[in-house]
């Protein structure tokens, strides 16, 4: 198996719904809908590179994870974690999303991420834009485009908003700054956004979606990506804006092979139930964007390592690990990781690799072995509310020929439950009840 999961969400859309200025949906889809997820390294992906080796692909994936976590960091040394909006760039964007915007419709390819909220894309006129290989959206050619007034609730939902006057009309402005010094700024507007897929025979159009029309965008962005689609928990994310329509539910199932499509589900189709399903409460946190869980510990071969932090949670904030489909690796505090690694290593008989020339970027626990000969022990992950058993495909990945490496790695910053650990689990997030559901599932059979 490939051992990691980068996906392209292929969407196209058409059923009309209406938002008023208070961003309420007045019509709902009773049966929900699904869209196809395509692995970043699938031949169907625009990023597919047939000349890349397995080691090169894994190197790229790990570098994206390492750079991504730089943006989930403590406010100061020894302080409780206070995260900011995660940046998206060519080194850490794990999803792409194709959708349509405007009337007539304009196709957009954008980075989609559960660690961001605001939807934004490059727009004409481009005062300063990063290099982009496809045409750029021109709002003057769309009949459904409408700038957002500064007095509107939509404007108040935008972080770091500001106002400018264009002739008589005041216009709401946004600015998003990322830790890698990438920046996007421009007009906050309403537009028609279209989603759907021929694979699932569903097409829908959603009116008055809030988005950022970026006229000034610079930094490290994908040249094949037009912007960002936020799928986070904040008020301006696509998930939040479709909240009533999808009953505040979405789910996904990540298949282990890049050539096997996965599914992203909304509404009734996102319900996770049946034999083997466990429920874990979403934990409270200081960040409205991220989906947090509370990790209690892990057990290997009957021996448990308790998750302990030197910093006590402040007030009601109990979350200590982010569930993030955009990160390849899972990251844990150094002390906890060291104790876990010791238990795992004691159960594996294969030859351990210590040559740093083979492990770039540095990986802590690797073996000269194939997936069939490694024989890694199961790891029981103890979350507040339920336990999840991870088998070898969730704990070790193929780094190269004859080389298997541990998915979990140490971090000085923040804990992340990445997408290798999520492979072949149907994972549903119900934002109404604040519960995350896990069900062991062969995703390729869905």
C-alpha positions in Angstrom: 0.0 0.0 0.0 1.1 3.6 -0.5 0.8 4.4 3.2 -0.5 8.0 2.8 -3.5 9.8 1.5 -3.6 13.0 -0.6 -6.8 13.5 -2.4 -8.5 15.5 -5.1 -12.2 16.2 -4.5 -13.8 16.2 -7.9 -17.0 18.2 -7.8 -19.2 19.9 -10.4 -23.1 21.0 -9.1 -27.3 22.2 -9.4 -30.6 22.4 -7.0 -31.2 26.0 -5.9 -31.2 27.0 -2.3 -31.3 30.5 -0.8 -29.3 32.3 1.8 -30.5 35.6 3.2 -28.1 38.1 4.7 -28.0 36.2 7.9 -26.6 33.1 6.1 -29.6 30.8 6.8 -30.5 28.0 4.5 -34.3 27.6 3.9 -34.3 24.4 1.9 -32.7 21.0 2.8 -31.7 17.9 0.9 -33.4 15.0 2.6 -31.2 12.2 1.3 -27.8 13.9 1.4 -25.2 13.4 -1.3 -21.6 12.1 -1.9 -18.7 13.2 -4.0 -15.7 11.3 -5.2 -12.3 11.7 -3.6 -9.2 11.1 -5.7 -5.8 10.4 -4.3 -3.2 13.2 -5.0 -0.9 10.6 -6.7 -3.7 8.9 -8.7 -3.3 9.0 -12.5 -6.6 11.0 -12.4 -4.9 13.8 -10.4 -3.3 16.8 -12.1 -0.4 16.4 -9.8 0.3 12.8 -10.9 4.0 12.4 -11.8 4.7 9.0 -13.3 8.5 9.5 -13.0 8.4 9.8 -9.2 9.5 6.9 -7.1 7.8 5.7 -3.9 10.6 7.3 -1.8 10.2 10.6 -3.6 6.4 10.6 -3.1 6.8 9.7 0.6 9.5 12.4 1.0 7.2 15.0 -0.4 4.3 13.8 1.8 6.4 13.9 4.9 7.8 17.3 4.2 4.2 18.6 3.8 3.3 17.1 7.2 6.4 18.7 8.8 5.7 22.1 7.3 2.0 21.9 8.0 2.5 21.4 11.7 4.6 24.5 12.0 1.3 26.4 11.8 -0.2 24.5 14.7 2.0 25.8 17.5 1.9 27.1 21.2 1.5 30.8 21.7 4.6 30.8 23.9 6.9 28.2 25.4 5.0 26.3 28.2 1.6 27.8 27.3 -1.5 25.9 26.5 -1.9 25.5 22.8 -3.5 28.4 21.0 -3.7 27.6 17.3 -4.1 30.0 14.4 -5.6 29.4 11.0 -3.4 26.8 9.2 -1.7 27.9 6.1 -2.1 26.2 2.8 0.8 26.0 0.3 2.5 23.7 -2.1 4.3 22.0 0.7 1.3 21.2 3.0 -1.9 21.2 0.9 -3.2 17.7 1.0 -6.5 18.1 -0.9 -7.7 19.6 -4.1 -11.2 20.5 -4.8 -12.8 21.1 -8.2 -16.0 23.2 -8.1 -17.8 25.8 -10.2 -18.5 29.4 -9.2 -20.5 32.2 -10.8 -23.1 32.6 -13.6 -22.2 31.4 -16.1 -20.2 28.8 -14.2 -16.4 29.1 -13.9 -14.5 26.0 -13.0 -12.1 26.3 -10.1 -9.4 24.0 -8.8 -8.6 24.9 -5.1 -6.9 23.4 -2.1 -9.5 22.0 0.3 -8.7 21.8 3.9 -10.3 20.9 7.2 -7.8 23.3 8.9 -9.2 26.4 7.2 -12.5 28.3 7.1 -12.8 31.0 4.5 -13.3 30.1 0.9 -11.2 32.3 -1.4 -9.9 32.3 -4.9 -7.8 34.6 -7.2 -9.9 37.2 -9.0 -9.5 39.7 -11.8 -8.3 42.4 -11.8 -5.2 40.8 -10.2 -3.2 43.6 -8.5 -0.6 41.0 -7.4 -1.2 37.3 -7.9 0.9 34.2 -7.7 1.6 32.4 -10.9 -1.4 30.3 -12.0 -1.6 28.0 -15.0 -5.4 28.3 -15.6 -7.6 31.3 -16.2 -8.5 33.5 -13.3 -12.1 34.2 -12.2 -13.5 37.6 -13.4 -16.4 38.6 -11.2 -17.5 41.3 -13.7 -18.6 38.5 -16.0 -20.8 36.8 -13.4 -24.5 37.7 -13.1 -24.7 36.3 -9.6 -21.7 38.0 -8.0 -22.5 40.6 -5.3 -20.1 42.5 -3.0 -20.8 42.2 0.7 -21.6 45.5 2.5 -19.5 46.4 5.6 -22.7 46.5 7.7 -23.7 42.9 6.8 -23.5 39.9 9.2 -21.5 38.2 6.5 -18.8 40.8 6.9 -18.8 40.5 10.7 -18.1 36.8 10.3 -14.8 37.5 8.6 -11.7 37.5 10.7 -9.5 40.6 10.2 -12.2 42.4 8.1 -11.9 46.0 6.9 -13.9 48.4 4.8 -13.2 50.4 1.7 -15.5 52.7 -0.3 -15.8 52.1 -4.1 -17.7 55.2 -5.3 -20.7 55.4 -2.9 -20.9 51.7 -1.8 -18.8 50.4 1.1 -17.3 47.0 0.5 -16.2 44.4 3.0 -12.5 43.4 2.7 -10.7 40.3 4.0 -7.0 39.6 4.6 -5.6 36.2 5.4 -1.9 36.0 6.4 -0.1 32.7 6.8 3.0 31.8 8.8 5.0 31.0 5.6 4.4 34.7 4.7 1.8 33.9 2.1 -1.1 36.4 1.9 -4.4 36.7 0.3 -6.6 39.8 0.4 -9.6 41.2 -1.5 -13.3 41.7 -1.5 -15.8 39.6 0.6 -18.7 38.7 -1.7 -21.7 36.4 -2.3 -21.6 34.0 -5.3 -23.3 30.9 -6.6 -21.2 27.7 -6.0 -21.9 24.5 -7.8 -21.0 21.0 -6.5 -21.7 17.5 -7.7 -20.2 14.5 -9.5 -21.3 12.4 -12.4 -20.1 9.3 -10.5 -22.8 9.8 -7.9 -25.3 11.3 -10.3 -25.8 14.3 -8.2 -25.6 18.0 -9.1 -26.5 21.0 -7.0 -26.2 24.7 -7.0 -26.0 26.8 -3.8 -26.7 30.5 -3.9 -25.2 33.4 -1.9 -22.1 31.5 -0.6 -19.7 33.8 1.2 -16.2 33.8 -0.3 -13.1 36.0 -0.6 -12.4 37.4 -4.1 -8.7 37.8 -3.9 -7.0 40.6 -5.9 -3.7 40.5 -4.0 -2.3 37.0 -3.4 1.3 36.2 -2.9 3.4 33.5 -1.4 3.9 29.8 -1.8 0.8 28.5 -3.5 0.2 25.7 -6.0 0.3 27.0 -9.6 -2.5 24.5 -10.5 -4.6 25.7 -7.5 -6.8 28.8 -7.7 -7.3 29.3 -4.0 -8.6 27.7 -0.8 -11.8 26.0 0.2 -12.2 25.9 4.0 -13.9 22.8 5.4 -13.2 23.6 9.0 -15.5 24.2 11.9 -15.6 28.0 11.7 -18.5 30.1 10.6 -17.4 30.9 7.1 -16.3 27.4 6.0 -18.2 25.6 3.3 -19.3 23.0 5.8 -20.7 25.7 8.1 -22.5 27.6 5.2 -24.1 24.4 4.1 -24.8 23.4 7.7 -28.7 23.3 7.7 -28.8 21.8 4.2 -26.5 18.9 5.2 -27.9 18.6 8.7 -24.4 19.6 10.0 -23.1 16.2 9.0 -20.2 15.1 6.8 -18.1 11.9 6.6 -15.2 10.5 4.6 -13.6 7.1 4.0 -9.9 7.2 2.9 -8.9 4.2 0.8 -5.3 2.9 1.2 -4.4 2.8 -2.5 -3.9 6.0 -4.6 -5.8 4.5 -7.6 -8.9 3.7 -5.5 -11.4 6.6 -5.2 -12.7 7.5 -1.8 -15.9 9.2 -0.8 -16.8 12.5 0.9 -20.4 12.4 2.2 -22.9 15.0 3.3 -26.2 15.0 5.1 -28.0 11.7 5.5 -25.4 9.9 3.4 -22.8 11.0 6.1 -24.5 9.0 8.9 -22.1 6.4 10.3 -23.8 3.5 12.1 -23.8 -0.2 12.4 -21.6 -2.9 13.8 -18.2 -1.7 15.0 -19.2 2.0 15.2 -17.8 4.0 18.1 -18.6 7.6 19.1 -16.1 10.1 20.5 -17.1 13.6 21.6 -15.5 16.5 19.8 -13.4 18.3 22.5 -13.6 22.0 23.3 -10.7 24.1 22.2 -9.7 27.8 21.8 -9.8 27.5 18.0 -13.2 27.5 16.3 -11.6 26.0 13.2 -10.1 22.7 14.1 -11.7 19.4 15.0 -10.2 18.3 18.4 -10.4 15.0 20.3 -9.1 14.1 23.7 -6.4 11.5 23.7 -6.1 9.5 27.0 -3.4 7.1 26.0 -2.3 4.1 23.9 -1.8 0.4 24.6 0.7 -1.9 23.0 0.8 -5.7 23.9 -1.1 -5.1 27.1 1.1 -2.2 28.3 -0.5 1.3 28.4 1.1 4.6 27.9 -0.9 7.4 29.4 -1.1 10.8 27.6 0.2 13.4 30.0 1.0 17.0 29.3 3.1 19.4 31.4 0.5 22.0 30.8 -3.0 21.7 32.3 -5.9 22.6 30.0 -7.2 26.1 30.7 -10.9 26.4 31.8 -13.1 24.3 29.6 -10.6 23.6 26.8 -10.1 19.8 26.9 -8.9 19.0 23.4 -5.3 17.8 23.0 -5.1 16.3 19.5 -6.4 17.5 16.1 -8.0 15.0 13.8 -6.7 16.2 10.4 -7.1 14.5 7.1 -4.7 17.0 5.6 -1.6 15.7 7.5 0.1 12.5 6.4 1.8 11.6 9.6 0.5 11.5 13.2 2.4 13.6 15.7 2.7 13.2 19.4 4.5 15.0 22.3 8.1 13.9 22.5 7.9 12.2 26.0 4.7 10.3 25.1 6.1 9.3 21.7 9.4 8.0 23.2 7.5 5.7 25.6 5.2 4.5 22.8 8.1 3.9 20.5 9.8 1.8 23.1 6.8 -0.5 23.5 6.3 -0.9 19.7 10.0 -1.6 19.0 10.1 -4.2 21.7 7.5 -6.2 19.8 9.1 -6.1 16.3 11.8 -8.6 15.4 12.8 -7.1 12.0 16.1 -5.3 11.6 15.9 -1.6 12.6 17.3 1.0 10.2 19.5 3.7 11.8 21.3 5.0 8.7 20.4 8.7 8.4 21.1 8.6 4.7 18.1 6.4 4.2 15.8 8.4 6.4 15.5 11.9 4.9 13.4 13.6 6.2 14.3 12.1 9.6 12.0 9.3 10.7 12.5 7.8 14.1 11.4 4.2 13.7 12.0 2.3 10.5 12.7 -1.4 9.6 14.3 -3.3 6.7 11.1 -5.2 6.0 8.2 -5.5 3.7 4.6 -5.0 4.8 4.1 -8.8 4.7 7.1 -9.6 6.9 7.1 -6.7 9.4 4.5 -8.1 12.0 3.8 -4.9 13.8 1.6 -5.1 17.0 -1.9 -3.6 17.1 -2.1 -0.3 18.9 -5.2 0.5 20.9 -5.8 4.3 20.9 -7.8 5.4 24.0 -9.8 8.5 23.3 -12.3 10.1 25.7 -15.4 8.1 25.0 -14.1 5.1 23.1 -11.1 3.1 22.0 -9.9 2.5 18.4 -7.7 -0.4 17.4 -5.1 0.4 14.8 -3.5 -2.4 12.8 -0.3 -2.3 10.8 -1.7 -0.4 7.7 -2.5 2.4 10.1 0.7 2.4 12.1 3.4 1.6 9.5 3.8 2.8 5.9 6.1 1.8 3.0 8.7 4.4 2.7 10.6 2.6 -0.1 11.4 -0.8 -1.3 12.1 -3.0 1.7 11.7 -0.1 4.1 8.7 0.3 6.5 8.4 3.3 8.9 6.3 4.2 11.9 3.4 6.6 11.2 3.6 8.3 14.6 6.4 10.8 15.1 7.5 13.2 17.9 6.6 16.9 17.8 7.6 19.9 19.9 4.4 21.7 19.0 1.0 20.1 18.8 -0.5 16.6 18.5 -2.2 15.6 15.2 -4.1 12.4 14.3 -3.1 12.2 10.6 -4.6 10.4 7.6 -2.5 7.2 7.7 -4.2 6.4 11.1 -7.5 7.1 9.4 -7.2 4.8 6.4 -10.0 2.3 6.1 -12.2 3.9 8.7 -15.5 5.6 7.8 -15.2 8.8 9.9 -18.3 10.9 10.4 -18.4 14.3 12.1 -21.8 15.5 13.4 -21.4 19.1 14.3 -24.8 19.4 15.8 -24.3 16.7 18.5 -20.5 17.4 18.5 -19.6 13.7 18.0 -17.1 12.0 15.8 -18.0 8.5 14.7 -15.4 5.8 13.7 -16.3 2.6 11.9 -13.7 0.1 10.5 -14.6 -0.1 6.8 -13.0 -1.4 3.6 -13.3 2.0 1.9 -12.6 0.6 -1.6 -15.8 -1.4 -1.4 -18.1 1.6 -0.7 
